[in-house]
Amino acid sequence: MKEVTRRLIPPERYHFARTLAPLLAPQFDPIGRLTADTFSLAARTPEGPGAIHLSREKSGEIAAKAYGPGKQWLTEHADAITGLRDDLTGFPALAKQHPVVHQLARTFHGIRMPTTGMVFHRVLRAILEQKVTGVEAFRAYRQIGRKFGEPAPGPGDLLLPPDPAAIAATPYWAFHPLGVEQRRTQALLRAAQVAARLEECADSETATRRLTALPGIGPWTAAEVVRIAYGDADAVSVGDYHVPNTVAFGLAGEARGTDERMLELLEPFRGHRARVCDLLAHGGIRAPRFGPRMPIRSFAKF
């Protein structure tokens, strides 16, 4: 199968793996693969299915090869997918306002925020991650990916992300053995039914408005989507189980924080608030734990 190739020149100290890791589920993702110097991703683009394969060469350049009907679209967006369109304008000055943020920004200077330009696949992941442990969410994501996935073009034995039409045509009870209860399934089915409307959004603000108009999708889910689909560096995941505590601890030394306190502490970094949250995570900053962890359940048992 004929491929389309493009070469990219990343910025100094660019970190390939850490930049691209958010695009894949941890442990194993049926739609992609990541190593220290290679990355592959299957996608349903506006021009059809495709797959992009990136490799970092000894020269420091990134070679991007794409396959399938969507290869031209993927090649044109290769710089966005690799985070090379990430705009850090103004952030270095903002980071200097806080010693922790300033140090983290210098330490992790090479990490960029990727932009996929593809909404529904991220909606799928975000909905599955609502109010459950990561183990539960990623297990359900992998099972859904295998059930609905189709072989992607090109090498690598990748599966395309589930087709929204196939998701929308599936009864809610069929997701129960896959580890997803009725509440999250219904939110997913609603999103799948309007996937075309979501994909056509020109910007993060429009996508957030359309997403949060759907029952079962709130600010947290919308932020998780637009941060990756649009590279929105200001999309804070309000309502997260851990992030308010992390921000409160990292920026103010407080063991616990509310959403309101988190937003107050992040306000000086407006425009880059999600970037600050990411930097705290990259730095391994975590609030102390005082209680038991959330239990891992298996909905398929019930």
C-alpha positions as CSV (number, residue, x, y, z in Angstrom):
1,M,0.0,0.0,0.0
2,K,1.5,3.3,-1.0
3,E,2.4,5.7,1.8
4,V,2.7,9.4,2.2
5,T,5.8,10.7,4.0
6,R,6.7,14.0,5.7
7,R,9.7,15.0,7.8
8,L,9.4,17.2,10.9
9,I,11.9,19.2,12.8
10,P,11.1,19.3,16.6
11,P,12.2,22.0,18.9
12,E,15.3,21.7,21.1
13,R,15.0,19.1,23.9
14,Y,11.7,17.8,22.5
15,H,10.5,14.8,24.3
16,F,9.0,12.4,21.9
17,A,7.5,9.7,24.1
18,R,6.1,11.9,26.9
19,T,4.5,14.2,24.3
20,L,2.7,11.4,22.5
21,A,1.8,9.1,25.5
22,P,-1.5,10.9,26.3
23,L,-2.9,9.8,22.9
24,L,-2.9,6.1,24.0
25,A,-4.4,4.2,26.9
26,P,-1.8,2.9,29.3
27,Q,-0.5,-0.7,29.1
28,F,-2.0,-1.6,25.8
29,D,-4.1,0.3,23.3
30,P,-5.5,-1.6,20.2
31,I,-5.4,1.6,18.1
32,G,-1.7,2.5,18.6
33,R,1.8,1.7,19.8
34,L,4.5,3.8,21.5
35,T,8.1,3.2,22.2
36,A,10.9,5.6,23.1
37,D,11.4,6.5,19.4
38,T,8.4,5.2,17.5
39,F,4.7,5.9,17.6
40,S,1.8,4.5,15.5
41,L,-1.9,5.6,15.6
42,A,-4.9,4.4,13.6
43,A,-7.6,7.0,13.0
44,R,-10.9,7.7,11.3
45,T,-10.1,11.0,9.6
46,P,-12.5,13.3,7.6
47,E,-11.1,11.7,4.5
48,G,-11.5,8.1,5.6
49,P,-9.6,5.5,7.7
50,G,-5.9,5.7,8.0
51,A,-2.8,5.2,10.1
52,I,0.2,7.3,10.9
53,H,3.6,5.9,11.9
54,L,6.2,8.3,13.4
55,S,9.9,7.5,14.1
56,R,12.5,9.7,15.7
57,E,15.8,9.5,13.8
58,K,19.3,9.9,15.0
59,S,19.4,13.4,13.4
60,G,16.6,14.4,15.7
61,E,14.1,14.7,12.9
62,I,10.8,12.9,13.0
63,A,9.7,10.9,9.9
64,A,6.0,10.6,9.5
65,K,4.5,8.0,7.2
66,A,0.7,7.6,6.7
67,Y,-1.4,5.0,5.0
68,G,-5.0,4.5,3.8
69,P,-7.6,6.9,2.4
70,G,-6.9,9.3,5.3
71,K,-3.1,9.4,4.7
72,Q,-3.0,12.9,3.2
73,W,-5.0,14.3,6.1
74,L,-2.8,12.5,8.7
75,T,0.4,13.7,7.0
76,E,-0.9,17.3,6.9
77,H,-1.7,17.0,10.7
78,A,1.5,15.2,11.7
79,D,3.0,18.3,13.2
80,A,-0.2,18.9,15.3
81,I,-0.3,15.2,16.4
82,T,3.3,15.5,17.6
83,G,2.6,18.7,19.5
84,L,4.7,20.9,17.2
85,R,1.8,23.3,16.8
86,D,1.6,23.8,20.6
87,D,1.7,27.5,21.3
88,L,3.6,28.3,24.5
89,T,3.4,32.1,23.9
90,G,3.4,33.9,27.2
91,F,3.8,30.8,29.3
92,P,7.5,31.2,30.4
93,A,6.6,34.6,31.9
94,L,3.6,33.2,33.7
95,A,5.5,30.2,35.0
96,K,8.0,32.5,36.7
97,Q,5.2,33.6,39.1
98,H,5.5,30.4,41.1
99,P,8.8,28.6,41.9
100,V,7.4,25.1,41.5
101,V,5.8,25.8,38.1
102,H,8.9,27.6,37.0
103,Q,11.1,24.7,37.9
104,L,8.8,22.1,36.3
105,A,8.5,24.2,33.1
106,R,12.3,24.2,32.8
107,T,12.6,20.5,33.6
108,F,9.9,19.4,31.2
109,H,10.6,22.0,28.5
110,G,10.6,19.4,25.8
111,I,7.1,18.1,26.4
112,R,4.4,19.5,24.1
113,M,0.6,19.2,24.1
114,P,-0.6,17.2,21.0
115,T,-3.6,17.9,19.0
116,T,-5.4,15.1,17.1
117,G,-8.2,17.0,15.5
118,M,-10.4,13.9,16.1
119,V,-13.2,14.2,18.7
120,F,-15.3,11.1,19.0
121,H,-12.5,8.7,19.8
122,R,-11.5,10.9,22.7
123,V,-15.2,11.2,23.8
124,L,-15.2,7.4,24.0
125,R,-12.2,7.3,26.3
126,A,-13.4,10.2,28.4
127,I,-16.9,8.7,29.0
128,L,-15.4,5.4,30.0
129,E,-13.2,7.1,32.5
130,Q,-16.1,8.8,34.3
131,K,-16.1,8.1,38.0
132,V,-14.4,4.8,37.9
133,T,-10.8,3.7,38.4
134,G,-8.3,3.8,35.6
135,V,-8.1,0.0,35.6
136,E,-11.8,-0.3,35.0
137,A,-11.9,2.4,32.4
138,F,-8.9,1.1,30.3
139,R,-10.1,-2.5,30.6
140,A,-13.5,-1.5,29.1
141,Y,-11.8,0.7,26.5
142,R,-9.7,-2.2,25.3
143,Q,-12.7,-4.6,25.1
144,I,-14.8,-2.1,23.2
145,G,-11.8,-1.4,20.9
146,R,-11.5,-5.1,20.1
147,K,-15.2,-5.7,19.7
148,F,-15.8,-2.8,17.3
149,G,-12.4,-2.3,15.8
150,E,-11.6,-3.0,12.2
151,P,-8.1,-3.5,10.7
152,A,-6.3,-0.2,10.0
153,P,-4.4,0.4,6.8
154,G,-0.7,-0.1,6.7
155,P,1.6,-2.1,8.9
156,G,1.5,-2.8,12.6
157,D,-1.8,-4.8,13.1
158,L,-3.6,-1.8,14.5
159,L,-7.4,-1.5,14.8
160,L,-9.3,1.6,13.8
161,P,-11.2,3.4,16.6
162,P,-14.8,2.2,16.9
163,D,-17.1,3.6,14.2
164,P,-19.7,6.0,15.9
165,A,-22.4,4.5,13.7
166,A,-21.7,1.0,15.0
167,I,-21.7,2.2,18.6
168,A,-25.0,4.1,18.1
169,A,-26.6,1.0,16.6
170,T,-25.7,-1.2,19.6
171,P,-28.2,-1.7,22.5
172,Y,-27.0,-0.5,25.9
173,W,-27.1,-3.9,27.4
174,A,-24.5,-5.2,25.0
175,F,-21.9,-3.0,26.7
176,H,-22.5,-4.6,30.1
177,P,-20.3,-7.6,29.5
178,L,-17.7,-5.2,28.3
179,G,-17.5,-3.6,31.7
180,V,-19.7,-0.5,31.2
181,E,-22.9,0.1,33.2
182,Q,-26.1,1.7,31.8
183,R,-25.3,5.3,32.8
184,R,-22.0,5.6,30.9
185,T,-23.3,3.6,28.0
186,Q,-26.3,5.9,27.5
187,A,-23.9,8.9,27.5
188,L,-21.7,7.1,24.9
189,L,-24.7,6.3,22.7
190,R,-25.9,9.9,22.8
191,A,-22.5,11.1,21.8
192,A,-22.2,8.5,19.0
193,Q,-25.6,9.6,17.5
194,V,-24.3,13.2,17.1
195,A,-20.7,12.3,16.4
196,A,-20.7,14.1,13.0
197,R,-21.8,17.3,14.7
198,L,-19.1,17.0,17.3
199,E,-16.4,16.3,14.7
200,E,-17.3,19.4,12.7
201,C,-16.7,21.8,15.6
202,A,-14.1,24.4,14.6
203,D,-12.7,25.1,18.0
204,S,-12.5,24.0,21.6
205,E,-15.2,26.4,22.8
206,T,-17.8,25.1,20.3
207,A,-17.0,21.5,21.1
208,T,-17.3,22.1,24.8
209,R,-20.7,23.7,24.3
210,R,-22.0,20.9,22.2
211,L,-20.6,18.2,24.4
212,T,-22.0,19.6,27.7
213,A,-25.4,20.0,26.0
214,L,-25.6,16.2,26.0
215,P,-27.0,14.4,29.1
216,G,-24.3,12.5,30.9
217,I,-21.4,14.7,29.7
218,G,-20.2,17.5,32.0
219,P,-17.3,19.9,32.3
220,W,-14.8,17.1,33.3
221,T,-15.5,15.0,30.2
222,A,-15.5,18.0,27.9
223,A,-12.2,19.1,29.2
224,E,-10.7,15.7,28.8
225,V,-11.8,15.7,25.2
226,V,-10.8,19.2,24.0
227,R,-7.4,19.1,25.7
228,I,-6.4,16.3,23.3
229,A,-8.6,16.9,20.3
230,Y,-7.9,20.6,20.1
231,G,-4.7,20.9,22.2
232,D,-6.5,23.2,24.6
233,A,-3.8,24.2,27.1
234,D,-6.4,25.9,29.3
235,A,-9.0,23.0,29.6
236,V,-9.1,22.2,33.3
237,S,-10.8,18.9,34.4
238,V,-13.2,20.3,37.0
239,G,-14.7,17.5,39.0
240,D,-11.7,15.3,38.9
241,Y,-11.0,13.0,41.8
242,H,-7.3,13.8,42.2
243,V,-6.5,17.0,40.3
244,P,-7.8,19.6,42.8
245,N,-5.7,17.9,45.6
246,T,-2.7,17.8,43.4
247,V,-3.0,21.5,42.5
248,A,-3.6,22.5,46.1
249,F,-0.6,20.5,47.3
250,G,1.7,21.5,44.5
251,L,1.0,25.2,44.5
252,A,0.0,25.9,48.1
253,G,1.2,23.0,50.2
254,E,-2.4,22.1,51.1
255,A,-3.2,18.4,51.5
256,R,-6.7,18.8,50.1
257,G,-8.4,21.1,47.6
258,T,-11.8,21.8,46.2
259,D,-12.5,22.6,42.5
260,E,-13.0,26.3,43.6
261,R,-9.6,26.3,45.4
262,M,-8.0,24.7,42.4
263,L,-9.3,27.3,40.0
264,E,-8.3,30.1,42.4
265,L,-4.7,28.8,42.4
266,L,-4.6,28.3,38.7
267,E,-6.1,31.7,37.8
268,P,-2.6,33.4,37.4
269,F,-1.9,30.9,34.7
270,R,-5.1,31.4,32.7
271,G,-4.5,30.3,29.1
272,H,-2.2,27.6,30.3
273,R,-4.0,26.1,33.3
274,A,-4.2,22.6,31.9
275,R,-0.5,22.8,31.1
276,V,0.3,23.6,34.7
277,C,-1.8,20.5,35.8
278,D,0.1,18.4,33.3
279,L,3.4,19.7,34.6
280,L,2.5,18.8,38.2
281,A,1.7,15.3,37.0
282,H,5.0,15.0,35.0
283,G,6.8,16.1,38.2
284,G,5.2,13.3,40.2
285,I,3.6,15.7,42.6
286,R,0.8,14.1,44.5
287,A,-1.2,15.1,47.6
288,P,-0.8,12.7,50.6
289,R,-3.4,9.9,50.8
290,F,-5.4,9.5,53.9
291,G,-8.2,7.1,53.0
292,P,-8.7,3.8,51.1
293,R,-8.4,3.8,47.3
294,M,-11.5,3.5,45.2
295,P,-12.4,-0.2,44.7
296,I,-12.0,-1.9,41.3
297,R,-15.3,-3.4,40.2
298,S,-16.4,-5.7,37.4
299,F,-19.8,-4.8,36.0
300,A,-19.7,-7.9,33.8
301,K,-20.4,-10.0,37.0
302,F,-23.8,-8.5,37.6
